[in-house]
Amino acid sequence: MDKSPNLGLTLTPRGEGTKRFIDFRDELAGDGKTSNMMILDEKVGEVIDRCKAYDTQPFTWGMLKNGVKPAGS
């Protein structure tokens, strides 16, 4: 089974008809760590955490000049 390059989502090849529906559904929306929904949820959580780090950090001229880095890095 192929995975998407950025998030590692499970990709179903076009025309594949041998998979049982329950297996397809579990890959798509199951509660296991490798299901697409759990992968998306984890990545969104990382984005939220990163946004919170930027929101709590004071913005300075040095950040503009040298780039912005999350708090604690």
Secondary structure, DSSP 8 states (H G I E B T S, - for coil): -EE-TTT--EE--TT---S-HHHHHHHHH-SSTTSHHHHHHHHHHHHHHHHHHHHHS---HHHHHH----TT-
